[in-house]
Amino acid sequence: MVNPTYIAGLATVARSATIGILATLTDLTALALLVSGFGMSPRLASMPALALGIAVQFVGNKWFAFGDRSPAWLRQGAQFLGVETLGFVANLLLFDLALRFTQLPYLPLRLLTTNLVYFAICLPLWSLIFKNRTEESS
């Protein structure tokens, strides 16, 4: 028999991944618009595009992925911002390195770097910030 906590954890990861897809689409759309529509360099456009994706990540993970309805917006926002600062810097550095050392187009590179940072850094740390809906019912 599979542990219900394990199943609940997988459901949280699936919901967070869904939010991650939405945030990534927001990021990629903004990046493409800034680069192709406004003529910005990919390096310069990276920062505002990532910032939009981060906003989607916070609200989506708090409400949808973790089902956290607590009023602790300020505390969680500050903690999330700390994790995202780490993720933001990691994304900028990895994206810059990937641009320098590969010949791949910038959008696929963004997908690779953001996914690496998401699964290796952000998701594990977010689980320490938000109170999961399954923990509330225990």
C-alpha positions as CSV (number, residue, x, y, z in Angstrom):
1,M,0.0,0.0,0.0
2,V,1.3,3.4,-0.9
3,N,1.7,6.0,1.9
4,P,-1.0,8.7,1.7
5,T,1.6,11.3,2.6
6,Y,3.7,10.2,-0.4
7,I,0.6,10.5,-2.7
8,A,-0.2,14.0,-1.3
9,G,3.4,15.0,-1.9
10,L,3.3,13.9,-5.5
11,A,0.0,15.9,-5.9
12,T,1.7,19.0,-4.5
13,V,4.6,18.5,-6.9
14,A,2.2,18.1,-9.8
15,R,0.3,21.3,-8.9
16,S,3.5,23.2,-8.4
17,A,4.8,22.0,-11.8
18,T,1.6,23.2,-13.3
19,I,2.2,26.6,-11.8
20,G,5.8,26.4,-13.0
21,I,4.6,25.8,-16.5
22,L,2.3,28.9,-16.3
23,A,5.2,31.0,-14.8
24,T,7.6,29.7,-17.5
25,L,5.1,30.6,-20.2
26,T,4.8,34.1,-18.6
27,D,8.6,34.4,-18.5
28,L,9.1,33.1,-22.1
29,T,6.4,35.3,-23.5
30,A,7.8,38.4,-21.8
31,L,11.4,37.4,-22.9
32,A,10.3,36.9,-26.5
33,L,8.3,40.1,-26.6
34,L,11.1,42.2,-25.1
35,V,13.8,40.6,-27.4
36,S,11.8,40.2,-30.7
37,G,9.2,43.0,-30.2
38,F,11.3,45.7,-28.5
39,G,14.8,44.8,-29.7
40,M,16.3,44.3,-26.2
41,S,19.2,41.9,-25.8
42,P,18.4,38.6,-24.3
43,R,20.6,39.3,-21.3
44,L,18.9,42.7,-20.6
45,A,15.4,41.3,-21.2
46,S,16.1,38.4,-18.8
47,M,15.6,40.3,-15.6
48,P,12.1,41.8,-16.2
49,A,10.9,38.5,-17.7
50,L,12.1,36.5,-14.7
51,A,10.4,39.0,-12.3
52,L,7.0,38.4,-13.9
53,G,7.5,34.7,-13.7
54,I,8.4,35.0,-10.0
55,A,5.2,36.8,-9.2
56,V,3.2,34.0,-10.9
57,Q,5.2,31.4,-8.9
58,F,4.5,33.0,-5.5
59,V,0.7,33.4,-5.8
60,G,0.3,30.2,-7.7
61,N,2.3,28.1,-5.2
62,K,0.7,29.7,-2.1
63,W,-2.9,29.3,-3.3
64,F,-2.9,26.4,-5.7
65,A,0.1,24.1,-5.3
66,F,0.3,24.1,-1.5
67,G,-3.3,25.3,-0.8
68,D,-1.9,27.6,1.9
69,R,-4.7,29.9,3.0
70,S,-2.9,31.4,5.9
71,P,-2.8,35.1,6.3
72,A,1.0,35.0,6.6
73,W,1.6,36.8,3.3
74,L,4.3,39.1,4.5
75,R,6.4,36.4,6.2
76,Q,5.9,34.0,3.4
77,G,6.5,36.6,0.8
78,A,9.8,37.6,2.4
79,Q,10.9,33.9,2.7
80,F,9.8,33.3,-0.9
81,L,11.7,36.3,-2.0
82,G,14.8,34.9,-0.4
83,V,14.4,31.6,-2.2
84,E,13.6,33.5,-5.4
85,T,16.6,35.7,-5.0
86,L,18.7,32.6,-4.9
87,G,16.8,31.2,-7.9
88,F,16.9,34.5,-9.8
89,V,20.7,34.7,-9.5
90,A,21.1,31.1,-10.4
91,N,18.9,31.6,-13.4
92,L,20.7,34.7,-14.6
93,L,24.1,33.0,-14.2
94,L,23.1,29.7,-15.8
95,F,21.4,31.4,-18.7
96,D,24.4,33.7,-19.2
97,L,26.7,30.7,-19.1
98,A,24.5,28.7,-21.5
99,L,24.4,31.7,-23.9
100,R,28.2,32.0,-23.8
101,F,29.0,28.3,-24.2
102,T,26.3,26.9,-26.4
103,Q,24.9,27.7,-29.8
104,L,21.3,26.8,-28.8
105,P,18.6,29.4,-29.3
106,Y,17.8,31.5,-26.2
107,L,14.3,30.2,-25.6
108,P,15.3,26.5,-25.3
109,L,18.2,27.6,-23.1
110,R,15.8,29.5,-20.9
111,L,13.7,26.3,-20.5
112,L,16.7,24.2,-19.6
113,T,18.1,26.7,-17.0
114,T,14.8,27.5,-15.3
115,N,13.8,23.9,-15.0
116,L,17.2,23.0,-13.5
117,V,16.9,25.8,-10.9
118,Y,13.2,25.0,-10.2
119,F,13.7,21.4,-9.4
120,A,17.1,21.7,-7.7
121,I,16.6,24.8,-5.6
122,C,13.2,26.4,-5.6
123,L,10.7,23.6,-5.1
124,P,12.5,21.9,-2.2
125,L,12.8,25.3,-0.4
126,W,9.2,26.3,-1.1
127,S,8.0,23.2,0.7
128,L,9.6,24.7,3.9
129,I,7.7,28.0,3.4
130,F,4.1,27.1,2.6
131,K,1.9,25.0,4.9
132,N,0.6,22.2,2.7
133,R,-3.1,21.5,2.8
134,T,-2.5,17.9,3.8
135,E,-0.6,19.1,6.9
136,E,-3.6,21.2,8.0
137,S,-5.9,18.1,8.0
138,S,-3.5,16.0,10.0
